[in-house]
Amino acid sequence: MARRLDFALYIFLVILSFSASKRHTGDEKPDWAKKDIRDYSDADLERLLDQWEEDEEPLPDDELPEHLRPPPKMNFDPSNIGDPEQLLKMSKKGRTLMMFVQVKDHLAPEKAEDVTKLWQSALHNNHIQAERYMVDQRRAIFMFKDGAQAWDAKDFLVEQEDFKECSIENKVYHGHFTPEGKKERGEAETAKKPKKANKKKKKVEL
């Protein structure tokens, strides 16, 4: 078995040597490439592999491993300066992102799984791709290959009656049908209302 592997490795190196040095002819061929393949040193093998990789076309950005992809291009919009959520959403475009989703406590485990599966299908129908993994009886992970879609999914989920809360990038969002969600919405509506100026009535002197 070991002899077969050695022979296969030898054949591979011969092919590699021929391919990497084929562009060199006559005097242009480097000294190391003129050696017998069996006499190659570690340095010669490294040079051989470097030339092999030079001939390969680089992979497009979307096929590279995520840690090697260039950061997403962000179009600066001055109107987003006061909206950190929108800026964070833009920064996660094209990046894998996890969302932790919690259903309401009264749901049975089987019902919780059915509900999260239904939500996943609804998201897919709206062109939001998410993988779903149950990590507890009433808790799931939604995995987005395009992290920017997580916030669009959140906007859909918070409106579902059986939804309790979710967290994205350590920020918790409560469902609209939970006490916390109702309170947050009430506070938000109050903050939006313009404050009425207190006008003092002038005393009319007779």
C-alpha positions in Angstrom: 0.0 0.0 0.0 2.8 2.4 0.9 4.6 1.5 -2.3 1.5 2.4 -4.3 1.2 5.8 -2.5 4.8 6.6 -3.2 4.4 5.7 -6.9 1.2 7.8 -7.2 3.0 10.8 -5.5 5.9 10.4 -7.9 3.6 10.5 -10.9 1.8 13.5 -9.5 5.1 15.4 -9.0 6.3 14.5 -12.5 3.1 15.9 -14.0 3.3 19.0 -11.8 6.9 19.5 -12.8 6.1 19.3 -16.5 3.1 21.6 -16.2 4.9 24.2 -14.1 8.1 24.3 -16.2 6.5 23.9 -19.6 6.7 27.6 -20.3 10.5 27.5 -19.9 12.5 26.4 -23.0 16.2 26.0 -23.6 18.3 28.4 -21.5 15.2 30.0 -20.0 14.5 26.9 -18.0 15.7 27.4 -14.4 18.4 25.2 -13.0 16.2 23.6 -10.4 13.7 22.6 -13.0 16.4 20.7 -14.9 16.9 18.3 -12.0 15.5 14.8 -11.8 12.3 14.9 -9.9 13.7 12.4 -7.4 16.5 14.9 -6.5 14.2 17.8 -5.7 14.7 19.4 -2.3 11.9 20.9 -0.2 12.7 24.3 -1.6 12.4 23.0 -5.1 9.0 21.5 -4.3 7.8 24.8 -2.9 8.9 26.6 -6.0 7.1 23.9 -8.1 3.8 24.4 -6.2 4.1 28.2 -6.4 4.4 28.0 -10.2 1.4 25.5 -10.3 -0.7 28.0 -8.3 0.4 30.9 -10.6 -1.2 29.1 -13.5 -4.5 28.7 -11.8 -7.2 31.4 -12.3 -8.2 33.1 -9.0 -11.7 32.1 -7.6 -14.5 34.7 -7.8 -15.2 36.5 -4.5 -18.4 34.6 -3.9 -16.6 31.2 -4.1 -13.8 32.2 -1.7 -14.0 31.0 2.0 -15.8 33.7 4.0 -12.7 34.8 5.9 -10.9 35.5 2.5 -13.7 37.5 0.9 -13.3 41.2 0.6 -15.5 43.3 2.9 -18.8 44.4 1.4 -18.8 47.7 -0.3 -20.9 50.2 1.7 -22.6 53.1 0.0 -22.5 55.9 2.5 -25.9 57.4 3.1 -25.9 60.5 5.4 -29.5 59.7 6.3 -28.3 56.5 8.1 -26.0 58.3 10.5 -28.6 58.2 13.2 -29.7 54.6 12.4 -27.1 52.2 13.8 -29.3 49.2 13.0 -29.2 50.1 9.3 -25.5 50.6 9.3 -25.0 47.2 11.0 -27.3 45.6 8.5 -25.2 47.0 5.6 -22.0 45.7 7.2 -23.3 42.1 7.4 -24.3 41.9 3.7 -22.9 38.7 2.2 -21.7 37.5 5.6 -23.1 34.5 7.5 -25.1 35.5 10.5 -27.0 33.6 13.2 -30.3 34.7 14.8 -31.6 33.0 18.0 -35.4 32.7 17.9 -37.6 31.9 20.9 -41.3 31.0 20.7 -43.8 31.6 23.6 -43.4 29.4 26.6 -46.9 27.9 26.5 -46.2 26.1 23.2 -45.5 22.4 23.3 -42.1 21.3 21.8 -43.8 19.7 18.8 -45.8 22.8 18.2 -42.7 25.0 18.6 -40.9 23.0 15.9 -43.9 23.2 13.5 -44.2 27.0 14.0 -40.6 27.7 13.4 -40.7 25.5 10.3 -43.7 27.5 9.1 -41.9 30.8 9.6 -38.9 29.4 7.7 -41.1 28.6 4.7 -42.7 32.0 4.8 -39.3 33.6 4.8 -38.2 31.5 1.8 -41.4 32.5 0.0 -40.3 36.1 0.5 -36.8 35.4 -0.9 -35.1 35.4 2.5 -33.0 32.3 2.8 -32.5 30.9 6.3 -31.4 27.5 7.6 -33.3 26.4 10.8 -31.8 24.4 13.7 -33.8 23.5 16.9 -31.4 23.9 19.8 -34.0 23.6 22.6 -37.6 22.7 23.0 -38.8 26.2 22.2 -35.6 27.8 20.8 -34.1 27.7 17.3 -31.2 29.1 15.4 -31.9 30.7 12.0 -28.7 30.9 9.9 -28.5 33.5 7.1 -25.8 33.3 4.4 -26.6 36.9 3.7 -26.6 38.5 7.2 -28.4 41.6 5.9 -31.5 39.5 5.6 -31.6 38.8 9.3 -33.2 42.2 10.0 -35.8 41.7 7.3 -36.6 38.3 8.9 -36.9 40.0 12.3 -39.5 42.5 10.9 -41.6 39.5 9.9 -41.1 37.4 13.0 -42.0 40.1 15.6 -45.5 40.3 14.0 -46.2 36.6 14.6 -48.5 35.8 17.5 -46.5 32.8 18.8 -43.2 34.7 18.6 -41.6 35.6 21.9 -38.2 37.2 21.1 -35.1 36.9 18.9 -31.5 38.2 19.2 -29.2 39.5 16.5 -25.7 40.6 17.3 -26.6 40.5 21.1 -29.6 42.8 20.6 -33.0 41.4 21.7 -36.2 42.1 19.8 -39.5 41.2 21.5 -42.6 40.1 19.6 -45.4 42.6 19.3 -47.8 40.3 21.1 -45.7 40.0 24.3 -45.9 42.4 27.3 -42.3 43.6 26.6 -43.1 44.2 22.9 -46.3 46.1 23.7 -44.4 48.3 26.2 -41.6 49.0 23.7 -44.1 49.9 21.0 -46.0 52.2 23.3 -42.8 54.0 24.3 -41.8 54.3 20.7 -45.1 55.8 19.8 -44.9 58.3 22.7 -41.4 59.3 21.6 -42.7 60.1 18.1 -45.5 62.3 19.2 -44.5 66.0 19.2 -44.5 67.6 22.6 -47.2 70.3 23.1 -45.9 73.5 24.4 -47.5 74.7 27.7 -49.2 77.9 26.9 -50.0 80.1 29.8 -53.3 81.8 29.6 -53.1 85.5 29.9 -55.2 87.0 32.7 -57.7 89.5 31.3 -58.0 92.5 33.4 -61.3 94.3 33.4 
